[in-house]
Every structure is written in C-alpha cells, then in structure tokens.
Amino acid sequence: MIDKIISLIEQNDKIAIFHHKRPDGDSISSSYGLLLALQKKYPNKKIVYLADEEYLGKYFS
C-alpha cells in the first residue's frame, strides 16, 4: 500500500493534507509533520494543509 501512496504523490503536482473532524493533538501534529516531510522531499510540489482554523484556535491556542 505504501508503494501506491508514494506513486500517487510522485505523479501529482498538488497535494492536500487534512485531518478528521474534531481532531485531537496527535492528529493535528501528525498531519502537520507529514506536511513538513513532504515539503522537504518534494519542494517543487504545491502541498497544502487544510484545517478548521476556528476549531483549532478554540481548542489549541
């Protein structure tokens, strides 16, 4: 399965990372860590992290 994921990442120029609804700290930090790792590995790809800023600000400020 990991080979399929890597293949999809390498075939596309745009990648969106997001977490589930009402995430806990582990979900947020692992999603953000994935963002940083992918940005380092693939600096020419457009990689975005989608999050509910209102929710995050309310619970994780």
C-alpha positions in Angstrom: 0.0 0.0 0.0 2.8 2.4 0.8 4.2 2.0 -2.8 0.8 3.1 -4.1 0.7 6.2 -1.9 4.3 7.1 -3.0 3.4 6.6 -6.6 0.3 8.9 -6.3 2.4 11.6 -4.6 5.1 11.4 -7.3 2.5 11.5 -10.1 0.8 14.7 -8.9 1.9 18.3 -8.5 -0.7 19.2 -6.0 -1.3 17.5 -2.6 -3.8 18.3 0.1 -3.4 17.1 3.7 -6.2 17.3 6.1 -7.3 15.6 9.3 -10.6 14.2 10.5 -13.4 16.3 12.0 -12.7 17.4 15.6 -9.1 16.3 15.7 -7.0 15.8 18.8 -3.5 17.0 19.2 -2.0 13.7 17.8 -4.0 14.0 14.6 -3.0 17.7 14.1 0.7 17.2 14.8 1.0 14.1 12.6 -0.8 15.8 9.8 1.5 18.8 10.1 4.5 16.6 10.4 3.5 14.9 7.1 3.2 18.3 5.5 6.7 19.3 6.6 8.2 16.0 5.5 6.5 16.1 2.1 7.6 19.8 1.6 11.2 18.8 2.3 11.1 15.7 0.0 9.1 17.4 -2.8 10.0 21.1 -2.8 8.5 21.8 -6.2 5.0 20.4 -5.4 2.2 22.5 -4.1 1.3 20.9 -0.8 -1.4 22.5 1.4 -2.6 21.7 4.9 -6.4 22.2 5.3 -7.7 22.7 8.8 -10.7 24.3 10.5 -8.9 27.4 11.9 -11.9 28.3 14.1 -11.8 24.9 15.8 -8.0 24.8 16.2 -8.0 28.3 17.6 -10.7 27.4 20.1 -9.0 24.3 21.5 -5.4 24.6 20.6 -4.4 28.2 21.1 
